[in-house]
Amino acid sequence: MLLTFIAALAVASAAPAPKVEDLDWLSGDWVSEQETTWTEESWTSTRGGMLLGVNRSGKGDKGTAYDFMRIAADEQGNIVFWASPAAKAPVPFRLVSRGATEAVFENPEHDYPTRIAYRRAGNQLHATISGPEGKNPYSWTFRRR
């Protein structure tokens, strides 16, 4: 049993560090529509070590909100989601977990959200923002445009 534990520890420590390119599954144009409200999100593919995104929401033919987003490595090599709602100063959210088609970013110091999660399932992209411990979640289900 001890040998199994040591082997598992060795495999875990040998796992490659996450790279921005690992999140290329986000790239594309996504839309969520419910009656007259809509939200669109577009992500570039990775280039120059970053993904760039833009989000806009509205009702009918009027836009009501927008965000600029960037995913890039910081100076220490940590993957960070930089959110800039309505062109305000960017707020960093550090990548805390990821899978082949999911990523979770957190910033416990931020008021709301403290957590941003994305999960892709085929031609759907699920995005959820929430507060501490997953409280007050707000989610979107996007389809590929």
Phi, psi and omega per residue, in radians:
M1 nan -0.681 3.115
L2 -1.086 -0.697 3.124
L3 -1.131 -0.656 3.093
T4 -1.099 -0.752 3.116
F5 -1.093 -0.783 -3.135
I6 -1.119 -0.718 3.118
A7 -1.121 -0.746 3.118
A8 -1.114 -0.693 3.107
L9 -1.125 -0.693 3.130
A10 -1.146 -0.719 3.113
V11 -1.141 -0.740 -3.137
A12 -1.107 -0.721 -3.116
S13 -1.288 -0.355 3.142
A14 -1.538 -0.103 -3.136
A15 -1.067 2.342 -3.117
P16 -1.165 2.587 3.097
A17 -1.154 2.532 3.121
P18 -1.100 2.573 3.091
K19 -2.151 2.707 3.115
V20 -0.994 -0.663 -3.132
E21 -1.011 -0.446 3.120
D22 -1.111 -0.293 -3.097
L23 -1.796 0.254 -3.139
D24 -1.050 -0.327 3.111
W25 -1.102 -0.257 3.063
L26 -1.294 -0.447 -2.977
S27 -1.087 2.520 3.131
G28 2.304 -3.117 3.123
D29 -1.882 2.224 -3.039
W30 -2.195 2.535 3.138
V31 -2.444 2.484 3.049
S32 -2.233 2.183 -3.116
E33 -2.303 2.336 3.064
Q34 -2.436 1.950 -3.059
E35 0.922 -2.010 -3.094
T36 -1.712 -0.085 3.134
T37 -1.628 2.605 -3.121
W38 -2.584 2.676 3.015
T39 -2.441 2.331 3.102
E40 -2.127 2.507 3.082
E41 -2.424 2.295 3.123
S42 -2.204 2.346 3.118
W43 -2.195 2.326 3.026
T44 -1.278 2.927 2.949
S45 -1.390 2.892 -3.127
T46 -1.196 2.290 3.018
R47 -2.680 2.406 3.141
G48 1.117 0.450 3.104
G49 1.345 0.343 3.117
M50 -2.583 2.669 2.942
L51 -1.900 2.410 3.073
L52 -2.034 2.430 -3.136
G53 -2.380 2.723 3.047
V54 -2.416 2.493 -3.140
N55 -2.294 2.410 3.033
R56 -2.482 2.570 -3.117
S57 -2.298 2.761 3.116
G58 -2.951 -3.112 3.103
K59 -2.366 2.175 -3.074
G60 1.086 -2.220 -3.133
D61 -1.771 0.331 -3.125
K62 -2.054 2.196 3.033
G63 -1.318 2.427 -3.092
T64 -2.105 -0.334 -3.112
A65 -2.774 2.727 3.063
Y66 -2.667 2.719 3.116
D67 -2.448 2.554 2.951
F68 -1.905 2.463 -3.067
M69 -2.400 2.622 3.097
R70 -2.548 2.378 3.020
I71 -2.059 2.130 -3.105
A72 -2.726 2.860 3.076
A73 -1.430 2.480 3.055
D74 -1.494 -3.031 -3.076
E75 -1.076 -0.460 -3.137
Q76 -1.572 -0.031 -3.134
G77 1.590 0.042 3.101
N78 -1.328 2.431 3.112
I79 -1.399 2.249 -3.057
V80 -2.261 2.356 3.012
F81 -1.667 2.057 3.130
W82 -1.775 2.012 -3.136
A83 -1.823 2.320 -3.132
S84 -2.302 1.371 -3.117
P85 -1.183 2.317 3.123
A86 0.919 0.628 3.100
A87 1.107 0.391 3.056
K88 -1.315 3.048 3.127
A89 -0.990 2.373 -3.109
P90 -1.108 2.472 3.104
V91 -1.993 2.234 -3.108
P92 -1.494 2.439 3.027
F93 -2.262 2.064 -3.054
R94 -1.446 2.437 3.068
L95 -1.125 2.130 -3.122
V96 -1.951 -0.378 3.047
S97 -2.769 2.692 3.123
R98 -2.723 2.732 3.022
G99 -2.343 -2.936 -3.121
A100 -1.061 -0.610 -3.132
T101 -2.421 0.635 3.040
E102 -2.625 2.636 -3.140
A103 -2.622 2.446 3.115
V104 -2.210 2.250 3.133
F105 -2.070 2.487 -3.139
E106 -2.416 2.607 2.985
N107 -2.513 1.605 -3.078
P108 -1.140 -0.264 -3.141
E109 -1.426 -0.327 -3.073
H110 -1.380 2.615 -3.113
D111 -1.206 -1.055 3.086
Y112 -2.808 2.311 -0.091
P113 -1.389 2.846 2.996
T114 -1.835 -0.203 -3.075
R115 -2.423 2.369 3.071
I116 -2.238 2.150 -3.109
A117 -2.225 2.403 3.059
Y118 -2.171 2.469 3.046
R119 -2.529 2.269 3.127
R120 -1.861 2.367 3.068
A121 -2.328 1.688 -3.109
G122 1.110 -2.129 3.138
N123 -1.638 0.357 3.063
Q124 -2.083 2.519 3.069
L125 -2.176 2.132 3.129
H126 -1.812 2.238 3.128
A127 -2.188 2.357 3.124
T128 -2.388 2.313 2.964
I129 -1.959 2.602 3.135
S130 -2.734 2.970 3.095
G131 -1.605 -2.895 3.133
P132 -0.970 2.439 3.121
E133 0.999 0.487 3.096
G134 1.317 0.235 -3.113
K135 -1.289 2.645 3.116
N136 0.918 0.942 -3.136
P137 -1.258 2.598 3.017
Y138 -2.360 2.207 -3.024
S139 -2.194 2.692 3.027
W140 -2.259 2.508 2.940
T141 -2.034 1.973 -3.118
F142 -1.723 2.638 2.963
R143 -2.007 2.637 3.129
R144 -1.180 2.321 3.123
R145 -1.448 nan nan
